[in-house]
C-alpha cells in the first residue's frame, strides 16, 4: 500500500503542506492551474528557503500581485524567534490571522476581506474547473473548520461567516491542499503526533492560549504535544487538513521510501527547523516468512466490519446505499444473497471500514436501510503493496492499479472508472479501452 507520512515535528499549516507536496515532486503547474481555476485574482509565489539547515519549499499567495500581509496583534516573548512573517488563517470575526506569524508588526493599512458564508465558499469551489474529488475534499476541509467554530460559539454552521478562513489566500491554500493530495495518488495519509507549540494568541474574541480553541476542537482524539516553543505551530487550517486527509496516527511507519519533501513556514526559529516533512513510499509493516522462509512484505491492519441483514429493503435502493457508503469512506461494500427467517430471500450487507469511520458508516446504514440492527466486529487484514501508473492509449490516459508482493508485481488492472469515462466520451466499446490500456502497460514495462 502506497502511503504518505506527515512528520509534524513543527506543526502544520496550509502553505507548509503545499510546499511539502511541491518539494516531494508534485508539479507546481498543478497548483498554479488550480489557483487560476478559482478565479479570485490570486497567484502563487514559490521559492526555496533554508530553515535551520534544511532546504525547503516556501509557498506564498499573491493577491493582485501583492503578498497578503495579515493584521497581527500577537506578541511573543520567545528570545529565539527571528523577525519574519507567515500567512495563515483562523476563522474569527475579524481579519486577524494566526499561525506561524510574526508578533512584531501591526499593519493598520491591511484591507479586511469580506466575510463569506459556507454556501458561498462551496459555490466558488464548485464552479472551479477541478476534479470532483478535489472539490469534495476542499469543501470538506472548510466544513471541518465551520463545525469547529460553530461548536465553540454555540451557533449553527450556516451562521458561521469566515473572514480569515474565507479570505483569498486561505481559499487558495485549502483548494491546493485538496488538489495536491489527489495528485499524489497515495492510498493513505499517515500522520505523526502534532507539535502544537505554546504561548498565547490575540484575536477578536480575546486572548487565548495556544493551540487556539478551533484547533483544539479539530484535534480532539488526535495525539498532540508541545515542545515548549512559544509559537502557534498548528493552525486551524492545518488541523482541518489533517482531520480530513489522515487515516491514522502513528510513529514513522515501516516503508520503502520513494521520495520526501519539506514545506517551510515563514518563521525561522534558532535551533528548530520550522518545516513540515512528507515521506512517500510503499508501506512495509510486517514480514511473513511462512512460505519456505521467503520474506513476503505485507501491510497488516485492523479494520471494522459492519453487517446487516436486509429482507424488506426495496432492491432499487441497494445501489444507492452502496454509493453513499463508498462516498463516505467505506473501504468496500458488497451484498450477499441469504435465505432468512420465514423462508424469505434477503441480502447480507457487508461494509469494510477504517476503525475511525465505522460510526458514521453505521449511521448511514440505519438512515438509508430498513435494518433494526448492525453487527460490528474488528478483523485483521493483510494488504499487498499497491501503486498507480498512468498509460497513454489512443483514446486517452488510463490509470493502472499495480499490486506487488516482495517487490514483484503480482497483479495489475486498468482503473474501471477511467475506462468507462473514456468509452463513453469516445463512443468505443469499454472492453476495447480496457484491453488497450493493459497492452500499453505491458509494452511500457518490458525489460
N, C-alpha and C positions, 0 to 999 in steps of 0.2 A: 504494500500500500504506500503510495507516494504522499508524503506529509510535508508540511511547513511548520517549523518550530519558531515561535516568537520568544526571544530571550529579553524579558522586560526588566533588566537589572537597573535601568534608568527610566522606568516607566514607559508610557506610550502616549502619543498624540497622533492626530490625523496626518499631519505632514511628515512626521517621523516614519509612519507606516508606509506612506507613498514613497519616501526616499529610500527605505529599505528594499521595497519591491524593485525600484529602478536600479539600485545598486546590485541586486541579485539577477538582473538581466531582463526584466520586463521592459520592452521598448518604450522609450519616452513618448514616442509618437502616439501610442495607445492613449496615454493620459492627455496629451495635447488635443487629440480629436474628441475626447470625452468632454473636455472643458469647452471646446468650441460648440459642441452639440447642445450644451446647456443654454447658450445664447444670453449670457449675463454680463458680457463685456470683460471677461477675465482671461488672463494668460498665466502660464507657469514660468517661473524663473528657476532653473535647475543648475546647481553649482556643486563643486567638490570642496569640502572643508575638512579641517583637522580638529578632532575633539580628544584632547589628552593622548595624542599619539596614534589615534585611529582615524584613517581617512574614510569619510562617509559622504553620502549624497544628501544635499540640503535642498528642500523644495520651498519656494515662496510663491504666494499668489499675488499677481499684479492685477489691480483693478483700474481700468482705463489708463494703463501704462505706469501706474504707481503702486509701490508695495503698500499693502494695507498696514496702517500703524494704529493699533488699538489704543484706546484711552486706558491708562494704567494708573491705579491708585494704591497699589500694594507696595509695602516696604519690606525689606529683608535686612536682618542683622547678621547674616552669614558672611564672615570676612573672606570666604573662599569664592564668592560669586564675583565674576568679572562683569564689566558693563556690556550688555547685549540686549537683543530683542528676540522675541519668539512669538509668532502669531498663533493663537489657538482660540478656542471658543468655549463659552459656557452660557447656558440659556437662562438669563435673568432679564429683568425688565428694562435694563439699560444697555448701552453699547460697550460696557466694560467687559473685558475678556481676561480669562485666566490662562494658566498653563504654560510652564517653562518661560514665563515672561519676565522681562527686566522690571525691577521695582524702583527704578531711579528716575523715570521720566513721566511727565504728565503732558499730554497733547490736548490742549483746550480747543485746538482748531479741528480736531477729528470730527468728521461728519457722521452722525449716528445713522446706521442703516435702518430702513423701515422694518417694522415688525411684520413677521409672516406667520400665518397660521399653518397647521399641518396640511390642510387641504391645498393651500397654495403651493407648498413645497412638493406635495405629491404631483400637482399639475405640472410644475416646472420639470421635474424628473420624468414624468410620464410622457411629456411632449418631446423629450430629447431623443435623438437617434442613437439609442443604446439597446443592448440586448435585454430581453425580458428578465433574465436572471440578474443582471446588474441593476436594473431598475428596482426589482423587488428587494434586493439587498440594501440598496441605498435608502429606500423608504423605510425598511426595517430598522436601520440604524437610527434614523430620525424618530421613529416610533418608540424605540427604546428610550431615547432621551426624553421624549414627551411624556411617556409613562412615569419616568422617574420624577420629573418636575411636577407632574400632576399630583402624584402621591405626596410629595414634600409640601406642596402648597394647598393640598386638600381641595383640588378643583378637578373638573372633568378634563380629559385630554384635549377635547376640542376647544377648551377655553385657554389653552396654553398658546402664547404667541412668542415665537422665537426671535429674539433680537440678535444676539450674538450667533446662536446656532443657525438662524435663518440668514445670516449675512452671507455675502457672495463668497468670501474665502472659505467659510465653513461648508457651504453647499458644494464648492469645488472639492474640498478635502474628502467629504463623505462620498461623493459620487466617484471620485478617482479611486478611493479605497475599494469600493464595490467592483469597479471595472478591473482594477489590478488583481483583486482576489480571484476573479473569474479567469483572467488571462493566465494566471499562474498554473491553473489546471492541476491542483492537488486534491487528493481525496479527503484530507482532513487538516485543519489547523490545530496545532497543539501549542499550549502556552505555559510559560514558567509562572511562578509566583510573581506578583507585581510589586515593585518598589514604589510606594505612593508618595514618598518624601515626607515633609513636615512643615511646621510654621503655620502661618495664618494667611488668609486672603480676604481682601475687602471687596464687597460687591454692593449692588443696590439695596440688598436686604440687611446689610450689616457686615460685621467681621466674623468670619468662620474659620475653624481650624482646617488644615489640610489633612486628608482629602476633603474636598467640598461636599456638601450634602448630596448633590446629584450623583457625584462619583461614588459615594458610599452606597447609595441606593442601587446603583448599577452593578457594583461589585459584591452585592450580597451573595454569599455562598462561594465566592472566589478566594483562593489563597493570596493574601497580601502581607506586606511587611513594610517597615521603614528603616532605611539605612542610617537615619539621623540627619540627612541632608535637608536643610531648611529651604525647601522649594517645592512647588506643586509639580510632581513628576507625572502623575496620571491625570489627564484631563477628562472631562465628561465625554467628549467625543471619542477619545482613545478607549475609555471604558466601554462605550457603546459598541465600538468596532469589535472589541474583544468578545463581548457578550453575544454579538450577532454571528461572528465567524467561527469562534473557537469551539471545538467539540469536546475537549478535555484539557485539564491542567495537570502537568507532570514535570518532573525534572527532565534533564536532557535525555531524549529517548534514544534507544539503540537504533541506529540508522546508517545507511551507506550514503555519505554526504555527496551531493551533486554540485551544489553551489551555495553561496551565502552572500548576504548583503547587509550594509549598515545604513540606517537612516538617521540623520543628525537633527538634534534640537538646536535652537539658536543659542541658547545659553551655553557658556563654556566654563565649566567648573574646574578648579585646580584639583588635580589628582583623581578626577572622576570623569570617565568618558560618557558624555551625555548623548548616547546613541541607542537606537533600537536595532538588535540583530535578528535577522531572519535566516534560518538554515533549512535547506530543502534537500530531500533525498528519499530513498526507499527505506521504510521502517523495517528494522530487524529487532524484534523484541524477544525472540527465543530461538533456540537451535534444537531441532528434533533430530536425534541420531538413531532413531529406531530402525531405519532401513539400512541394515548391514553396516552401520557405523558411518554412513554418509551424512554429512551435515545438510539438512534441508531447512532453509530460512523461511519462517512463517511469522506473520503477525498474529498475536493472540490477544483477544479482548473479551470483555464481558458485556453482553447486550441483554436487553429486556425483550421477552416475547409476550405479546398480548394476544389473547384468543377470545373469541365469542362465537357461540352457536346461533345461527340465524335460520329460522324456519318460516317466518311470516314477513320477510322484507321483500318489497317489490323488486324483482330482478333488474328492472331498469335502473334502480338506484345504486346497485352494487358498484358499477364502474365509476360513478361519481364519488362514492365513498373512497374507493381506492385512490382516485386522483387527489382528493383532499388530503388524505393521509400522506401520500408521497410528497405533495407540495409542502406539508408541514414538517417534513424532515424524516419520515419513515425510511429505514434502510431497504425494506422490501415489504410488499403486501401481496397476499395471494388468498385464493379461496379453494377449499376442498369440498367436493360433494360428500355429504354424510346422510345417513338414514337416522332420523331422530325418533323420539317417543311418539306413540300413536301411529308409528309407521309412516311419518311424514318426511318427505325429502327436504333437506336443508343444506346450508353451506357453513363450513367452518372457516371463519375469517381469522387469518393469522397475520400479525404485524410484527416485524422485527424493528427494534428501535434502539437508539442510543439511550443509556440509562436516564440522562438528563431530559430527554424528550418524551419519556413514557407518559408522564402525567397529562401533557397537552394532547397527546395522541389518544389516550383513553377518553378524554373529554369529547373528542371528535367522534369516537365510536358511539358513545352514549347519545350524542346530539343527532347524529346522522343515521343511526340504525334503530331497530326495534328491540335490541337486546336489553335485558334487565341486569346483566352481569358480565364483567370482563375478568378473565383469569390472567394472572400476571406471574411470570417467573423469570429468573435470571439464568442465562446459559453462556457457556464459553464457546467461542467460535475461533477457528483458525482461518486466516485470510492470506491468500497469495499476494505477493507484491504486484502492484498494478501501475501502469503509466499510460499516457496518451501519445500517439504520434499522428500528425496530420499528413495525409497524402493528397496529391492533386490529381484528380481524374479529369477526363474531358468534359464532364458535366459540372464539376465544381470540387471544392475541398471537402474531404470527409475525414473525421477523426477515427482512428483505430485504437480500440482498447486492447492493451497487451498485458497478459498475466505472465509472471515468471516465478520459478522456484529454484532456489540455489543459484541464482544468476543466469539461468537458462530459460528461454521463452517456452512456456507450456501451452499457451493458447492465445489466440487473437481473433478479434471480430470487429467489423465496422459498426460504428455507432448508428443505431436504428433511426433515431430522430433526424440525424444529418441526411441519411439516405432517403428517408421518407420526404423530407422537405425538398431535396433536390429533384426527386422523381416527380413530385407534384409541380414544381416550377418548370422543369424541362419537358414534362409530359412524356416521360420514358418509363418503361417497366421498373418497378422497385428492385426486382431481382437482378436486373442488368447493372444498376448503380452499385449494389452490394458486391456483385461479382467483380466489377472493375476495381472497386476500392481494395478488395483483397489482392487482386493481381498487382496493383500498383504498390501495395505494401510489400509483397514478396519480391517484386522487382527492385525496390529501393533498399532492401535489406539483404541482397545477395552478397555473399562474402567474396 
